[in-house]
Amino acid sequence: MIFRAPGLSPFFGLEAVLEARSKPESCSASNSLKLNHCQRVRSPASSVGQEIQQQPVITSRPVPKRLYIWTRDLHLYLGLFISPFVLLFAVSVFFLNHARTPIDATTTTRVMVHDLQVPAGIAEAQGMERVHHAAEILAQVGVTGEINFIRYIPKERRLVIPVVKPGVETTIDLNVEARKATVSRRKTTTWETLSYLHKSPGPHNAAIRGNWLWTRAWRWLADATVYLVLFLSMSGIYLWVALKSERKVGLILLIAGAVSLGGIIYVVIA
């Protein structure tokens, strides 16, 4: 026999279960056990047990473009790499544009070298062939550096060979018939050395220029410095365009530089 309280429906237990399922649970922050339930939203089809789970919204910061990152890093590190070369060219301009320091003759030393093996045909040779013959003379007198030029004096059967390298200027006065040479050495100042590097290898005597290994190496470094300065200029303009906050100031400076350059060129040409 089943007893029930008066006034209660015979389906009271089933009704209580259905009522509990149909009530939304409280999404209180203090009740951590209900957080998972609060992330679920019942669809209109919840009566048949179908539910849609709410997906969290994820906000991410925009990632810089790869081109901007590569340009910025190359602009920074390549600029640091060539900064000593740019500094050398910048400082040497002061010596080129202003009065030079007087040459101290006491720094010049002279040595006479005898019994040299003079290559046959050195007086008649031209261009790099004469340079190769002169290099044999340099090896015998213990001189290294860039052969600036070779001047032959037919009446006296003499060859004058100026040789230059940073810090030392050497002149070899060779008597072809007597097979002897006078070697004059002069130590150059720091300013003269910087000036030489600034102008080296130079456009003069292009047919024989770069006959010393380190002159060729310096030529490559000088060319690389120019190319990298061009890259820094172009990448700097790109980075300036990418930074919106600096566009106004950068535009003013760009116009000022262009007007200054144009004005100087106009004055010089006019």
VENKA-V91891 format. One record per helix or strand of 2 or more residues. SS is the DSSP state (a for helix, b for strand). FROM is the first residue (numbers start at 1). TO is the last residue. Records with the same first field share a line. If there is no record, write none. Layout:
SS = FROM-TO / FROM-TO
This chain:
a = 12-22 / 32-38 / 44-48 / 66-97 / 105-107 / 127-141 / 190-199 / 213-242 / 244-269
b = 40-42 / 51-53 / 108-113 / 146-153 / 158-165 / 168-175 / 180-187
